[in-house]
Amino acid sequence: MTRFFFHIIAENTFLDDEGTNFKDDQEAMLHARQLAMEMVRSLGTIKGAIVVENEDSGGLFEVPLSWSN
């Protein structure tokens, strides 16, 4: 298991200093997408992204907090 950190970079920045363990990058990506969908559902479209990094290799990918239909 690898620890992944999900930082929210938007108008206000929230850094995840605890992280969550996942089996691999794909599970972490699914989690980040779910977080983004929940945030957009509850707050509406936000300019920003969830930046995901892991404890071993650092930054991996970003999931936008807005998208077009």
C-alpha positions, 0 to 999 in steps of 0.5 A: 500500500502506498500513501497518497495525498489529495491537495485541493488547489483553488481559491483557497488551498487545502493541503492534505497532510495525512494522506490515504493508503491505496493499492495503486495509482488507479485507485487513487485516481478514482478516489480523486475523481469521486472527491471532485464530483462530490465537491462540484455537486455540493459547491458548484463549479470551482476554478482549481484542481485536486493535485494527487501525489504519493509519498514515494514519487511526489506529484502524479496527476491533477483532477480539475474541479470543473468540466464541460458537459 
